[in-house]
Amino acid sequence: MKKGTAYEYRTRTGNTVSGWMDFRTDDGGAFKAVIYPDSQSADYTGWSKLATKAYELNKDAALFISMGDLVDNGQDEYQWQAWMRSMKGIMDTIPGAVMMGNHEDYSLDWKMAKPDRYLAHFHLPNNGDADYKDHFYSFDWGDVHFTVLDTQLNELKG
């Protein structure tokens, strides 16, 4: 990809294909990011209002960052779908970076487990440890080098 270039893309899940969406790479200049902490919830209505309002107040943001604990229970697909719906109009408009929190590592019986659903939902830059694909990655945006780390591995090993 080239700096400051507009691209179009779409996603596919099984036989379902999204419409075309726009994406623009950074141009190397100053930028703004919307950063979201702990969105985990049993009901994402309030979270959706907060996330949407933050983005509406910062329409010039180049990207968003979700700092872990996206969902309350990492193996509950309903929560993942609720989180995705809560980010509609944001994550389909600007690029984002997500990172795992401990809640992404919970099984349905609230025990520590491999974050299978998180790993299935996000395909992140392939520049971390090959044994832990999508757990660690980094990327550049403008003059900033972002590094995303998974701090849950020791908890997973128990």
DSSP file with accessible surface (Angstrom, degrees, kcal/mol):
  #  RESIDUE AA STRUCTURE BP1 BP2  ACC     N-H-->O    O-->H-N    N-H-->O    O-->H-N    TCO  KAPPA ALPHA  PHI   PSI    X-CA   Y-CA   Z-CA
    1    1 A M              0   0  173      0, 0.0     2,-0.3     0, 0.0     6,-0.0   0.000 360.0 360.0 360.0 146.6    0.0    0.0    0.0
    2    2 A K    >   -     0   0  154      1,-0.1     3,-1.2     4,-0.1    23,-0.3  -0.752 360.0 -97.8-102.4 146.6    1.1    3.5   -0.8
    3    3 A K  T 3  S+     0   0  132     -2,-0.3    24,-0.3     1,-0.2    23,-0.1  -0.289 104.9   9.7 -59.6 140.7    0.9    6.5    1.7
    4    4 A G  T 3  S+     0   0   26     22,-2.4     2,-0.4     1,-0.2    -1,-0.2   0.745  95.8 139.5  64.1  27.9   -2.1    8.8    1.3
    5    5 A T    <   -     0   0   43     -3,-1.2    20,-2.3    21,-0.2     2,-0.4  -0.843  48.5-133.9-110.8 138.4   -3.8    6.4   -1.2
    6    6 A A  E     +A   24   0A  60     -2,-0.4     2,-0.3    18,-0.2    18,-0.3  -0.729  27.9 179.3 -88.3 136.5   -7.5    5.6   -1.2
    7    7 A Y  E     -A   23   0A  77     16,-3.6    16,-2.5    -2,-0.4     2,-0.4  -0.908  19.5-141.7-129.9 160.1   -8.5    1.9   -1.6
    8    8 A E  E     +A   22   0A 128     -2,-0.3     2,-0.3    14,-0.2    14,-0.2  -0.945  27.4 164.3-118.6 147.4  -11.8    0.0   -1.7
    9    9 A Y  E     -A   21   0A  81     12,-2.4    12,-3.0    -2,-0.4     2,-0.3  -0.962  18.0-162.6-151.3 166.7  -12.4   -3.3   -0.1
   10   10 A R        -     0   0  119     -2,-0.3     2,-0.3    10,-0.2    10,-0.1  -0.963  16.7-130.2-147.2 163.2  -15.1   -5.7    1.0
   11   11 A T        -     0   0   74      8,-0.3     7,-2.7    -2,-0.3     2,-0.4  -0.784  10.9-153.8-115.8 159.9  -15.2   -8.6    3.4
   12   12 A R  E     +B   17   0B 160     -2,-0.3     2,-0.4     5,-0.2     5,-0.2  -0.999  11.8 179.5-136.1 133.7  -16.6  -12.2    3.0
   13   13 A T  E >  S-B   16   0B 110      3,-2.8     3,-2.6    -2,-0.4     2,-0.2  -0.949  71.7 -52.2-129.6 109.9  -17.9  -14.6    5.6
   14   14 A G  T 3  S-     0   0   61     -2,-0.4     0, 0.0     1,-0.3     0, 0.0  -0.416 124.0 -19.4  60.6-121.7  -19.0  -17.9    4.1
   15   15 A N  T 3  S+     0   0  161     -2,-0.2     2,-0.5    -3,-0.1    -1,-0.3   0.388 117.0 101.2 -96.5   2.1  -21.3  -16.9    1.3
   16   16 A T  E <   -B   13   0B 106     -3,-2.6    -3,-2.8     0, 0.0     2,-0.4  -0.798  50.6-173.9 -94.0 125.2  -22.0  -13.4    2.7
   17   17 A V  E     -B   12   0B  53     -2,-0.5    -5,-0.2    -5,-0.2    -2,-0.0  -0.966  16.3-134.7-119.8 132.8  -20.1  -10.6    1.0
   18   18 A S        -     0   0   31     -7,-2.7     3,-0.1    -2,-0.4     2,-0.0  -0.262  28.7 -97.8 -74.7 169.3  -20.2   -7.0    2.3
   19   19 A G        -     0   0   55      1,-0.1    -8,-0.3    -9,-0.1     2,-0.2  -0.263  57.1 -74.6 -73.6 173.3  -20.7   -3.9    0.1
   20   20 A W        -     0   0  147    -10,-0.1     2,-0.3   -12,-0.1   -10,-0.2  -0.506  52.9-167.5 -73.7 138.2  -17.6   -2.0   -1.0
   21   21 A M  E     -A    9   0A  38    -12,-3.0   -12,-2.4    -2,-0.2     2,-0.3  -0.908  16.3-120.9-125.7 154.5  -16.0    0.2    1.7
   22   22 A D  E     +A    8   0A 111     70,-0.3     2,-0.3    -2,-0.3   -14,-0.2  -0.684  25.5 179.8 -97.1 149.9  -13.4    2.9    1.5
   23   23 A F  E     -A    7   0A  46    -16,-2.5   -16,-3.6    -2,-0.3     2,-0.4  -0.989   8.1-164.3-146.9 135.9  -10.0    3.0    3.2
   24   24 A R  E     -A    6   0A 146     -2,-0.3   -18,-0.2   -18,-0.3     3,-0.1  -0.991  16.4-136.0-124.9 129.7   -7.3    5.6    3.0
   25   25 A T        -     0   0   14    -20,-2.3   116,-0.1    -2,-0.4   -22,-0.0  -0.384  40.3 -84.5 -75.7 161.1   -3.7    5.0    4.1
   26   26 A D        -     0   0   21    114,-0.2   -22,-2.4     1,-0.1   -21,-0.2  -0.276  26.6-145.8 -66.7 152.7   -2.0    7.6    6.2
   27   27 A D        -     0   0  117    -24,-0.3    -1,-0.1   -23,-0.2     3,-0.1   0.322  45.0-105.3-101.3   5.6   -0.3   10.5    4.4
   28   28 A G  S    S+     0   0   24      1,-0.3     3,-0.1     2,-0.0    -2,-0.1   0.381  86.6 107.4  89.8  -5.0    2.6   10.8    6.9
   29   29 A G  S    S-     0   0   32      1,-0.2   114,-0.3   113,-0.1    -1,-0.3  -0.178  80.8 -55.7 -95.0-169.3    1.2   13.9    8.5
   30   30 A A        +     0   0  108    112,-0.1     2,-0.3    -3,-0.1    -1,-0.2  -0.280  61.5 178.4 -64.1 152.1   -0.4   14.7   11.9
   31   31 A F        -     0   0   66    110,-0.1     2,-0.4    -3,-0.1    30,-0.1  -0.965  25.0-130.9-151.8 168.0   -3.5   12.7   12.7
   32   32 A K        -     0   0   77     28,-0.4    30,-3.4    -2,-0.3    31,-0.9  -0.956  17.9-163.4-123.3 143.2   -6.1   12.1   15.4
   33   33 A A  E     -c   63   0C  31     -2,-0.4     2,-0.6    28,-0.2    31,-0.2  -0.958  16.4-137.6-125.2 144.9   -7.2    8.7   16.8
   34   34 A V  E     -c   64   0C  11     29,-2.1    31,-2.4    -2,-0.4     2,-0.5  -0.911  25.0-159.9 -97.8 123.0  -10.3    7.8   18.8
   35   35 A I  E     -c   65   0C  96     -2,-0.6    31,-0.2    29,-0.2    29,-0.0  -0.930   6.3-167.7-114.0 124.9   -9.3    5.5   21.6
   36   36 A Y  E     -c   66   0C   9     29,-3.6    31,-3.0    -2,-0.5     2,-0.2  -0.938   2.6-161.3-113.0 128.2  -11.9    3.3   23.3
   37   37 A P        -     0   0   82      0, 0.0    31,-0.1     0, 0.0    32,-0.1  -0.579  60.2 -13.2 -96.7 168.2  -11.2    1.4   26.6
   38   38 A D        +     0   0   93     29,-0.3    32,-0.2    -2,-0.2    31,-0.2   0.529  55.9 173.0   8.4  87.5  -13.2   -1.6   28.0
   39   39 A S        +     0   0    5     29,-0.5    31,-0.2    30,-0.5    -1,-0.2   0.539  29.8 137.4 -89.4  -5.4  -16.4   -1.8   26.0
   40   40 A Q        +     0   0   56     29,-2.0     2,-0.3    31,-0.3    31,-0.2  -0.041  25.1 145.2 -47.0 138.4  -17.4   -5.1   27.6
   41   41 A S        -     0   0   36      1,-0.1    31,-0.5    29,-0.1    32,-0.2  -0.982  58.7-131.2-166.9 160.7  -21.0   -5.3   28.5
   42   42 A A  S    S+     0   0   86      1,-0.3     2,-0.4    -2,-0.3    -1,-0.1   0.663 110.3  31.5 -88.7 -22.7  -24.1   -7.4   28.8
   43   43 A D    >   -     0   0  101     -3,-0.1     3,-0.5     1,-0.0     4,-0.4  -0.958  68.5-165.3-137.6 114.6  -26.0   -4.8   26.9
   44   44 A Y  T 3>  +     0   0   12     -2,-0.4     4,-3.0     1,-0.2     5,-0.2   0.344  64.8  99.9 -87.7  10.3  -24.1   -2.8   24.3
   45   45 A T  H 3> S+     0   0   75      2,-0.2     4,-2.0     1,-0.2    -1,-0.2   0.950  87.9  40.7 -60.4 -51.0  -26.7   -0.1   23.9
   46   46 A G  H <> S+     0   0   49     -3,-0.5     4,-2.3     2,-0.2    -1,-0.2   0.911 115.7  51.2 -64.2 -41.4  -24.9    2.4   26.1
   47   47 A W  H  > S+     0   0   22     -4,-0.4     4,-3.2     1,-0.2     5,-0.3   0.927 107.8  53.0 -62.2 -42.7  -21.6    1.5   24.7
   48   48 A S  H  X S+     0   0   36     -4,-3.0     4,-2.6     1,-0.2     5,-0.3   0.920 109.3  48.6 -60.3 -43.3  -22.9    2.0   21.2
   49   49 A K  H  X S+     0   0  148     -4,-2.0     4,-2.4    -5,-0.2    -1,-0.2   0.922 114.2  46.5 -62.4 -44.0  -24.1    5.5   22.1
   50   50 A L  H  X S+     0   0  108     -4,-2.3     4,-2.6     2,-0.2    -2,-0.2   0.947 114.8  45.3 -64.1 -49.5  -20.8    6.4   23.7
   51   51 A A  H  X S+     0   0    0     -4,-3.2     4,-2.2     1,-0.2    -2,-0.2   0.925 115.2  47.7 -62.1 -44.4  -18.6    5.1   20.8
   52   52 A T  H  X S+     0   0   43     -4,-2.6     4,-2.9    -5,-0.3    -1,-0.2   0.924 112.3  48.7 -64.4 -43.7  -20.8    6.7   18.2
   53   53 A K  H  X S+     0   0  114     -4,-2.4     4,-2.2    -5,-0.3    -1,-0.2   0.924 109.8  52.1 -63.5 -43.4  -20.9   10.1   20.0
   54   54 A A  H  < S+     0   0   28     -4,-2.6     4,-0.4     1,-0.2    -1,-0.2   0.920 113.5  44.4 -59.3 -42.0  -17.1   10.0   20.4
   55   55 A Y  H >< S+     0   0   13     -4,-2.2     3,-1.4     1,-0.2     6,-0.3   0.922 110.2  54.1 -69.9 -41.2  -16.6    9.4   16.7
   56   56 A E  H >< S+     0   0  103     -4,-2.9     3,-0.7     1,-0.3    -1,-0.2   0.865 108.9  49.6 -60.3 -35.4  -19.2   12.0   15.7
   57   57 A L  T 3< S+     0   0  119     -4,-2.2    -1,-0.3     1,-0.2    -2,-0.2   0.575 119.4  39.3 -77.5  -9.1  -17.3   14.6   17.8
   58   58 A N  T X   +     0   0   47     -3,-1.4     3,-2.6    -4,-0.4    -1,-0.2  -0.323  64.5 150.3-136.4  51.3  -14.1   13.5   16.0
   59   59 A K  T <  S+     0   0  129     -3,-0.7    -1,-0.1     1,-0.3    -3,-0.1   0.697  72.4  63.8 -60.3 -18.1  -15.0   12.9   12.4
   60   60 A D  T 3  S+     0   0  109     -3,-0.1   -28,-0.4    -5,-0.1    -1,-0.3   0.387  74.3 126.4 -87.9   5.8  -11.5   13.9   11.4
   61   61 A A    <   -     0   0    6     -3,-2.6   -28,-0.2    -6,-0.3     3,-0.1  -0.388  50.6-154.9 -63.7 138.4  -10.0   10.9   13.3
   62   62 A A  S    S-     0   0   26    -30,-3.4     2,-0.3     1,-0.2   -29,-0.2   0.749  70.5  -6.3 -85.9 -27.3   -7.8    8.8   11.0
   63   63 A L  E     -c   33   0C   3    -31,-0.9   -29,-2.1    31,-0.2     2,-0.3  -0.976  61.8-127.2-159.1 165.4   -8.2    5.6   13.0
   64   64 A F  E     -cd  34  96C   7     31,-2.0    33,-2.1    -2,-0.3     2,-0.4  -0.889  13.7-156.0-118.7 155.9   -9.7    4.1   16.2
   65   65 A I  E     -cd  35  97C  11    -31,-2.4   -29,-3.6    -2,-0.3     2,-0.6  -0.997   1.2-160.9-131.2 125.5   -8.1    2.0   18.8
   66   66 A S  E     -cd  36  98C   3     31,-2.7    33,-1.3    -2,-0.4     2,-0.5  -0.953  11.7-152.8-108.2 118.7  -10.0   -0.5   21.1
   67   67 A M        -     0   0   98    -31,-3.0   -29,-0.3    -2,-0.6    33,-0.1  -0.108  47.4 -75.9 -93.1  39.1   -7.8   -1.2   24.1
   68   68 A G  S    S+     0   0    3     -2,-0.5   -29,-0.5    31,-0.4   -28,-0.2  -0.078 101.9  73.7  94.8 164.6   -9.0   -4.7   25.1
   69   69 A D        +     0   0   16    -31,-0.2   -29,-2.0   -30,-0.1   -30,-0.5   0.937  51.1 160.8  53.0  49.8  -12.0   -6.2   26.9
   70   70 A L        +     0   0    0     29,-0.3     2,-0.3   -31,-0.2   -29,-0.1   0.892  67.2  23.9 -63.3 -41.5  -14.0   -5.6   23.8
   71   71 A V  S    S-     0   0    0    -31,-0.2   -31,-0.3     1,-0.1     3,-0.2  -0.814  75.7-128.0-120.3 165.1  -16.6   -8.2   25.0
   72   72 A D  S    S+     0   0   41    -31,-0.5     2,-0.4     1,-0.3    -1,-0.1   0.855 102.3  27.5 -80.8 -36.2  -17.4   -9.5   28.5
   73   73 A N  S >  S-     0   0    3    -32,-0.2     3,-2.0     3,-0.2    -1,-0.3  -0.947  72.0-153.0-132.3 112.2  -17.1  -13.2   27.5
   74   74 A G  T 3  S+     0   0    0     29,-2.2    43,-0.3    -2,-0.4    44,-0.2   0.661  93.4  49.2 -61.7 -20.3  -14.7  -14.0   24.7
   75   75 A Q  T 3  S+     0   0   30     31,-1.0     2,-1.0    42,-0.1    -1,-0.3   0.411  83.8 101.3-100.1   3.5  -16.4  -17.2   23.6
   76   76 A D    X>  -     0   0   48     -3,-2.0     4,-1.5     1,-0.2     3,-0.6  -0.765  52.5-168.9 -91.5 101.8  -19.9  -15.7   23.4
   77   77 A E  H 3> S+     0   0   51     -2,-1.0     4,-2.7     1,-0.3     5,-0.2   0.834  84.0  63.5 -61.8 -32.8  -20.6  -15.0   19.7
   78   78 A Y  H 3> S+     0   0  147      1,-0.2     4,-2.4     2,-0.2    -1,-0.3   0.922 103.3  48.9 -57.1 -43.3  -23.7  -13.0   20.6
   79   79 A Q  H <> S+     0   0   17     -3,-0.6     4,-2.7     2,-0.2    -1,-0.2   0.892 109.2  52.1 -65.2 -38.1  -21.5  -10.5   22.4
   80   80 A W  H  X S+     0   0    0     -4,-1.5     4,-2.7     2,-0.2    -2,-0.2   0.927 110.9  47.2 -63.1 -43.0  -19.1  -10.3   19.4
   81   81 A Q  H  X S+     0   0   78     -4,-2.7     4,-2.5     2,-0.2    -2,-0.2   0.903 111.9  50.8 -65.6 -38.2  -22.0   -9.6   17.1
   82   82 A A  H  X S+     0   0    8     -4,-2.4     4,-2.2    -5,-0.2    -2,-0.2   0.912 111.0  48.8 -63.8 -41.7  -23.3   -6.9   19.5
   83   83 A W  H  X S+     0   0    0     -4,-2.7     4,-1.3     2,-0.2    -2,-0.2   0.936 110.7  50.3 -63.6 -44.4  -19.9   -5.3   19.7
   84   84 A M  H >< S+     0   0   39     -4,-2.7     3,-0.6     1,-0.2     4,-0.3   0.924 111.4  48.5 -60.1 -43.5  -19.6   -5.3   15.9
   85   85 A R  H >< S+     0   0  139     -4,-2.5     3,-1.4     1,-0.2    -1,-0.2   0.888 107.4  56.0 -63.1 -37.7  -23.0   -3.7   15.6
   86   86 A S  H 3< S+     0   0    4     -4,-2.2    -1,-0.2     1,-0.3    -2,-0.2   0.764 108.3  48.6 -66.6 -22.6  -22.1   -1.1   18.2
   87   87 A M  T XX S+     0   0    0     -4,-1.3     3,-2.3    -3,-0.6     4,-2.2   0.376  80.6 129.2 -97.7   3.5  -19.1   -0.1   16.0
   88   88 A K  T <4 S+     0   0  144     -3,-1.4    -3,-0.1    -4,-0.3    -4,-0.0  -0.336  73.7  26.6 -60.7 136.5  -21.1    0.2   12.8
   89   89 A G  T 34 S+     0   0   31      1,-0.1    -1,-0.3   -34,-0.0    -2,-0.1   0.285 125.1  54.4  90.0 -11.0  -20.4    3.5   11.2
   90   90 A I  T X> S+     0   0    2     -3,-2.3     4,-2.7     3,-0.1     3,-2.2   0.693 108.4  37.4-112.3 -64.5  -17.0    3.6   12.8
   91   91 A M  T 3< S+     0   0   56     -4,-2.2    -3,-0.1     1,-0.3     5,-0.1   0.686 119.2  50.9 -71.3 -14.1  -15.1    0.4   11.9
   92   92 A D  T 34 S+     0   0   48     -5,-0.5   -70,-0.3     1,-0.1    -1,-0.3   0.358 116.6  42.5 -97.6   6.9  -16.6    0.4    8.4
   93   93 A T  T <4 S+     0   0   70     -3,-2.2    -2,-0.2     1,-0.4    -3,-0.1   0.716 120.9  21.8-116.2 -41.3  -15.5    4.0    8.0
   94   94 A I  S  < S-     0   0   18     -4,-2.7    -1,-0.4   -71,-0.1   -31,-0.2  -0.933  84.9-101.2-129.0 152.8  -12.0    4.3    9.4
   95   95 A P        -     0   0   29      0, 0.0   -31,-2.0     0, 0.0     2,-0.3  -0.296  41.7-162.7 -68.0 158.7   -9.3    1.7   10.1
   96   96 A G  E     -d   64   0C  41    -33,-0.2     2,-0.4    -5,-0.1   -31,-0.2  -0.946  19.7-141.5-141.3 163.0   -8.8    0.4   13.6
   97   97 A A  E     -d   65   0C   2    -33,-2.1   -31,-2.7    -2,-0.3     2,-0.3  -0.993  21.8-169.3-123.3 131.0   -6.5   -1.4   15.9
   98   98 A V  E     -d   66   0C   5     -2,-0.4     2,-0.3   -33,-0.2   -31,-0.2  -0.890   2.3-168.4-118.6 152.3   -7.8   -3.9   18.5
   99   99 A M        -     0   0   40    -33,-1.3   -31,-0.4    -2,-0.3   -29,-0.3  -0.975  24.9-106.8-138.3 154.1   -6.0   -5.6   21.3
  100  100 A M        -     0   0   11     -2,-0.3    51,-0.4    35,-0.2     2,-0.2  -0.556  27.9-172.0 -79.6 141.7   -7.0   -8.4   23.6
  101  101 A G    >   -     0   0    8     -2,-0.2     3,-1.1    49,-0.1     4,-0.4  -0.672  46.5 -90.7-114.6-179.9   -7.9   -8.0   27.2
  102  102 A N  G >  S+     0   0   39      1,-0.2     3,-1.6    -2,-0.2   -28,-0.2   0.836 121.6  65.2 -64.8 -27.4   -8.5  -10.8   29.7
  103  103 A H  G >  S+     0   0   26      1,-0.3   -29,-2.2     2,-0.2     3,-1.3   0.791  91.1  63.1 -68.3 -24.1  -12.2  -11.0   28.9
  104  104 A E  G <  S+     0   0    0     -3,-1.1    14,-0.3     1,-0.2    -1,-0.3   0.710 100.2  57.0 -68.7 -16.9  -11.4  -12.1   25.3
  105  105 A D  G <  S+     0   0    0     -3,-1.6     8,-3.2    -4,-0.4     2,-0.4   0.257  82.4 110.7 -97.6  10.5   -9.8  -15.2   27.0
  106  106 A Y  B <   -E  112   0D  42     -3,-1.3   -31,-1.0     6,-0.2     6,-0.2  -0.726  57.1-144.8 -90.7 136.6  -12.9  -16.3   28.9
  107  107 A S    >   -     0   0   19      4,-2.9     3,-2.2    -2,-0.4   -33,-0.1  -0.340  39.1 -92.9 -82.3 173.8  -14.7  -19.5   28.0
  108  108 A L  T 3  S+     0   0  118      1,-0.3    -1,-0.1     2,-0.1    -2,-0.0   0.763 130.4  52.1 -63.1 -22.6  -18.5  -19.8   28.3
  109  109 A D  T 3  S-     0   0  104      2,-0.1    -1,-0.3     3,-0.0     3,-0.1   0.137 122.5-107.5 -98.7  20.0  -18.1  -21.2   31.8
  110  110 A W  S <  S+     0   0  128     -3,-2.2     2,-0.3     1,-0.2    -2,-0.1   0.764  77.2 130.5  63.8  31.1  -15.8  -18.2   32.8
  111  111 A K        -     0   0  135      1,-0.0    -4,-2.9     0, 0.0    -1,-0.2  -0.753  69.8 -89.9-102.8 159.3  -12.5  -20.2   32.8
  112  112 A M  B     +E  106   0D  54     -2,-0.3     2,-0.3    -6,-0.2    -6,-0.2  -0.491  59.5 160.6 -69.5 136.5   -9.4  -19.0   31.0
  113  113 A A        -     0   0   28     -8,-3.2   -39,-0.1    -2,-0.2    43,-0.0  -0.969  48.3 -74.4-151.2 162.1   -9.3  -20.3   27.4
  114  114 A K        -     0   0  127     -2,-0.3     2,-2.5     1,-0.1     3,-0.3  -0.370  50.7-116.1 -58.7 137.9   -7.7  -19.6   24.1
  115  115 A P     >  +     0   0    0      0, 0.0     4,-2.6     0, 0.0     5,-0.2  -0.267  54.4 157.3 -78.3  59.6   -9.3  -16.5   22.6
  116  116 A D  H  >  +     0   0   82     -2,-2.5     4,-1.9     1,-0.2     5,-0.1   0.867  68.7  47.3 -56.0 -44.5  -10.6  -18.4   19.5
  117  117 A R  H  > S+     0   0   94     -3,-0.3     4,-2.0   -43,-0.3    -1,-0.2   0.910 111.8  49.9 -69.5 -40.8  -13.4  -15.9   18.7
  118  118 A Y  H  > S+     0   0    2    -14,-0.3     4,-1.6     1,-0.2    -2,-0.2   0.952 112.7  48.2 -57.5 -48.4  -11.2  -12.9   18.9
  119  119 A L  H  < S+     0   0   28     -4,-2.6    -2,-0.2     1,-0.2    -1,-0.2   0.831 112.2  49.6 -63.8 -31.9   -8.7  -14.6   16.7
  120  120 A A  H  < S+     0   0   69     -4,-1.9    -1,-0.2    -5,-0.2    -2,-0.2   0.837 111.5  48.1 -75.6 -31.7  -11.4  -15.6   14.2
  121  121 A H  H  < S+     0   0   54     -4,-2.0     2,-0.4    -5,-0.1    -2,-0.2   0.732 109.6  52.1 -83.1 -23.9  -12.9  -12.1   14.0
  122  122 A F     <  -     0   0   19     -4,-1.6     2,-0.6    -5,-0.2    -1,-0.1  -0.957  54.1-168.3-123.5 133.5   -9.7  -10.1   13.4
  123  123 A H        -     0   0  154     -2,-0.4     3,-0.1    -3,-0.0    -3,-0.1  -0.948  28.0-176.8-115.9 103.9   -6.9  -10.6   10.9
  124  124 A L        -     0   0   24     -2,-0.6    10,-0.1     1,-0.2    11,-0.1  -0.463  38.6 -61.1-102.9 169.0   -4.1   -8.4   12.1
  125  125 A P        -     0   0   54      0, 0.0     2,-1.7     0, 0.0     9,-0.3  -0.225  47.6-131.9 -53.2 132.3   -0.7   -7.5   10.6
  126  126 A N  S    S+     0   0  122      1,-0.2    11,-0.1    -3,-0.1     4,-0.1  -0.508  76.0 104.3 -87.9  68.9    1.4  -10.6   10.4
  127  127 A N        +     0   0   84     -2,-1.7    -1,-0.2     9,-0.3     2,-0.1   0.142  58.7  80.6-136.9  21.8    4.5   -9.2   12.0
  128  128 A G  S    S-     0   0   34     -3,-0.3     2,-0.3     8,-0.2     5,-0.1  -0.329  98.2 -40.9-109.1-163.6    4.5  -10.8   15.5
  129  129 A D    >   -     0   0   79      3,-0.2     3,-1.8     1,-0.2     6,-0.3  -0.453  50.8-140.7 -63.5 123.0    5.5  -14.1   16.9
  130  130 A A  G >  S+     0   0   83      1,-0.3     3,-0.9    -2,-0.3    -1,-0.2   0.800 101.0  58.8 -59.9 -30.1    4.3  -16.8   14.4
  131  131 A D  G 3  S+     0   0  137      1,-0.3    -1,-0.3     2,-0.0    -2,-0.1   0.678 113.3  39.2 -72.4 -17.1    3.3  -19.1   17.3
  132  132 A Y  G X> S-     0   0   74     -3,-1.8     3,-2.4     4,-0.1     4,-0.7  -0.336  84.2-174.4-128.6  51.8    1.0  -16.4   18.6
  133  133 A K  T <4 S+     0   0   95     -3,-0.9     4,-0.1     1,-0.3    -7,-0.1  -0.196  73.2   9.1 -53.3 133.0   -0.5  -15.0   15.3
  134  134 A D  T 34 S+     0   0    9      2,-0.4    -1,-0.3    -9,-0.3     3,-0.1   0.458 106.7  92.7  72.2   5.1   -2.7  -12.0   16.0
  135  135 A H  T <4 S+     0   0   13     -3,-2.4     2,-0.4     1,-0.3   -35,-0.2   0.778  95.0  23.8 -88.5 -33.9   -1.7  -11.8   19.7
  136  136 A F  S  < S+     0   0   46     -4,-0.7    -2,-0.4    -7,-0.2    -9,-0.3  -0.993  74.0 141.3-131.7 139.1    1.2   -9.3   19.0
  137  137 A Y  E     -F  148   0E   9     11,-1.9    11,-3.4    -2,-0.4     2,-0.3  -0.978  24.4-155.5-164.7 167.2    1.6   -6.9   16.1
  138  138 A S  E     +F  147   0E  26     -2,-0.3     2,-0.3     9,-0.2     9,-0.2  -0.966  10.7 176.5-145.3 161.4    2.8   -3.4   15.3
  139  139 A F  E     -F  146   0E  41      7,-2.0     7,-3.3    -2,-0.3     2,-0.4  -0.978  24.8-120.3-159.1 160.9    2.2   -0.8   12.6
  140  140 A D  E     +F  145   0E 100     -2,-0.3     2,-0.4     5,-0.2     5,-0.2  -0.881  22.2 177.1-107.3 140.7    3.1    2.7   11.7
  141  141 A W  E >   -F  144   0E  25      3,-2.6     3,-2.2    -2,-0.4  -110,-0.1  -0.941  67.4 -42.4-140.3 119.1    0.7    5.6   11.2
  142  142 A G  T 3  S-     0   0   11     -2,-0.4  -112,-0.1     1,-0.3  -113,-0.1  -0.394 123.9 -24.4  59.7-133.2    2.2    8.9   10.4
  143  143 A D  T 3  S+     0   0  157   -114,-0.3     2,-0.4    -3,-0.1    -1,-0.3   0.339 119.4  97.7 -89.3   5.7    5.2    9.4   12.6
  144  144 A V  E <   -F  141   0E  60     -3,-2.2    -3,-2.6     2,-0.0     2,-0.6  -0.820  58.1-155.6-104.7 134.1    3.9    7.0   15.3
  145  145 A H  E     -F  140   0E 104     -2,-0.4     2,-0.4    -5,-0.2    -5,-0.2  -0.937  17.2-157.6-103.6 115.7    4.9    3.3   15.7
  146  146 A F  E     -F  139   0E  45     -7,-3.3    -7,-2.0    -2,-0.6     2,-0.4  -0.803   6.7-167.1 -94.8 137.3    2.2    1.4   17.5
  147  147 A T  E     -F  138   0E  89     -2,-0.4     2,-0.5    -9,-0.2    -9,-0.2  -0.993   2.9-161.9-125.3 126.4    2.9   -1.8   19.3
  148  148 A V  E     -F  137   0E   6    -11,-3.4   -11,-1.9    -2,-0.4     2,-0.4  -0.943  11.4-172.2-111.9 125.2    0.1   -4.1   20.4
  149  149 A L        -     0   0  105     -2,-0.5     2,-0.7   -13,-0.2   -13,-0.2  -0.906  23.0-136.1-119.5 144.9    0.9   -6.7   23.1
  150  150 A D        +     0   0    8     -2,-0.4     3,-0.4     1,-0.1   -49,-0.1  -0.881  21.0 179.2 -95.9 113.2   -1.1   -9.6   24.5
  151  151 A T        +     0   0  106     -2,-0.7     4,-0.3   -51,-0.4     3,-0.3   0.315  64.8  79.9 -95.9   9.0   -0.6   -9.5   28.3
  152  152 A Q     >  +     0   0   20      1,-0.2     4,-2.5     2,-0.1     5,-0.2   0.508  59.6  95.1 -95.8  -5.0   -2.9  -12.5   29.0
  153  153 A L  H  > S+     0   0   26     -3,-0.4     4,-2.1     1,-0.2    -1,-0.2   0.893  85.7  49.2 -60.3 -39.7   -0.5  -15.4   28.1
  154  154 A N  H  > S+     0   0  132     -3,-0.3     4,-0.9     1,-0.2    -1,-0.2   0.899 111.8  49.4 -66.3 -37.3    0.7  -16.0   31.6
  155  155 A E  H  4 S+     0   0   84     -4,-0.3     3,-0.5     1,-0.2    -2,-0.2   0.906 110.1  51.8 -66.6 -38.5   -2.9  -16.0   32.9
  156  156 A L  H  < S+     0   0   46     -4,-2.5    -2,-0.2     1,-0.2    -1,-0.2   0.890 106.4  52.6 -63.1 -39.3   -3.8  -18.5   30.1
  157  157 A K  H  <        0   0  143     -4,-2.1    -1,-0.2    -5,-0.2    -2,-0.2   0.696 360.0 360.0 -72.5 -17.6   -1.0  -20.8   31.1
  158  158 A G     <        0   0  102     -4,-0.9    -3,-0.1    -3,-0.5    -2,-0.1   0.722 360.0 360.0  64.6 360.0   -2.4  -20.6   34.7
